[in-house]
Amino acid sequence: MNRSMKVLRTLIVTTLQFIAVGAADGSPASGQPPAFQLQAESPQFWSLVDRTARLSVVGTGFGFTEGPVWDEAGFLYVSDETINKIYRVHRDGSKEEVIALGDPDGNTFDRRHRLIDCASVLRAIIEVTPDGKYKVLADHYDGKKFNSPNDVIVGPDGALYFTDPTLDLVADEKQEIPFQGVYRLDANGNVQLLTKDLTQPNGLAFSPDGKRFYVDDSEKRNILVFDVTAGGTLKNGRIFGEEPGGKDDGVPDGIKVDMNGNLYVTGPKGIWVWDAKGNHLGTIVMPEQPANLTWGDKEYRTLYITATTSVYRLEMKSRGFVPYRQGTTP
């Protein structure tokens, strides 16, 4: 998301008294941000989330939250793009600084349980080390600096896949790569361009069987899906879904998938839930505009959601697909 939009939205939210938790059938008061609501577009929506589910606040008072990752030790890693730090955030709301870093964004664990971050100011994909330092894994493609890496996931082959829009390109720094790409980074540090067909690629995800690859475009407000070839390249890119909205309603951003292949995509006013065929099943309307989300808790049936100044928790019926845990049992 564009830095000026982040700052503006943070200022708006922090000057309003928002409704943090609401009834599933609640409606916002005039002049207030939206209350939490579960808006079904299909009966199938209720097979994924209980009608009486309640949203809870894990922690608040952040600048702009992004990149949540659940650690089985019982906490989340969360990026704060305004305060320029990555934190450990515990279920009781307490937080510990992990590293101070200019505009950290999306995070993941790799198969070795290393914390991987998209470091916008460094224009790099980095490993955050246990001692609070970092190691650059990649910062160039074809001899040119990345734009501003935004989100990162682990693929079925164990490689890292990431998006590189210009959304957080540092002011006064030159864009060296003349497009906004999606890349694969292997264990040897080799960077492979997968597609440059998106205007501003942002969130990304694989289907549980590894045969489909999803990536959204924040500028065009849509989600694309590609077929994954036997060689790991992408083909047959097409529009999977659209998430239209008003100017300040939010855009497609973070993506997560459940074990049945349903997608959970942040978008205008909340989290849009899609089935694997591209049908919009419903929307989880949030009291603050979400940017990203992750599966967590013991059986990975809880969505942890980073939304502007806060981190939220919502128990689900569905069980999350967690790529870096493939081959393990919760």
Summary of the structure (lengths in Angstrom):
residues: 330
radius of gyration: 18.1
end to end distance: 32.6
largest distance: 54.9
contacts: 1166
relative contact order: 0.16
helix: 6%
strand: 44%
